[in-house]
Amino acid sequence: MSLTLILIRHAKSDWTDPGQPDHARPLAPRGRRDAPRMGAWLAQGGHLPELVLCSDAARTRETLQLMQPEWPTTPEIRHAPALYAAPPRKLRGALEGMGARSIALVAHNPGIGQLAADLAAEAPAHPRFADYPTCAVTVLKFEAEDWSSISKGRVAAFAIPADL
């Protein structure tokens, strides 16, 4: 069985209020421009999730909210506090037991970028893959029966807003 994992780092956040709690930080104007463009890129490539697991931070929720109108289908969405600033093992653990064959994770660096690097059988030939900038998206394909048995996957697509 083929499984698809879409790893999305939140779009550029707003740092104009340095006293604002990190969890409540919204998107910057650039982030609000980039998220819909990356959502459209996913749709154009046919990379659409059945299920989205999203950190409950303001900037991840807003990123998803801006991407979703670009998708022709509406996925199930679950906001998970455990995904906020989660390390790769916790992000990966969130997939286990999920029945959807196509899942998007919307989360934060360094965890989401490290997970992309850990799961890619071969890193894409892109100079920004290693630092996984804001609104970076990796689409990974796995030949596996379920999420608990995934190991290394094929990178089907990778892009950052500057590519579009």
FENWOVEN-V791245 format. One record per helix or strand. SS is the DSSP state (H for helix, E for strand). FROM is the first residue (numbers start at 1). TO is the last residue. If there is no record, write none. Layout:
ss=SS from=FROM to=TO
ss=SS from=FROM to=TO
This chain:
ss=E from=2 to=9
ss=E from=13 to=13
ss=H from=22 to=24
ss=E from=27 to=27
ss=H from=29 to=44
ss=E from=51 to=55
ss=H from=58 to=68
ss=E from=76 to=80
ss=H from=81 to=83
ss=H from=88 to=95
ss=E from=102 to=107
ss=H from=111 to=119
ss=E from=120 to=120
ss=E from=137 to=143
ss=H from=147 to=149
ss=E from=153 to=159
ss=H from=161 to=163
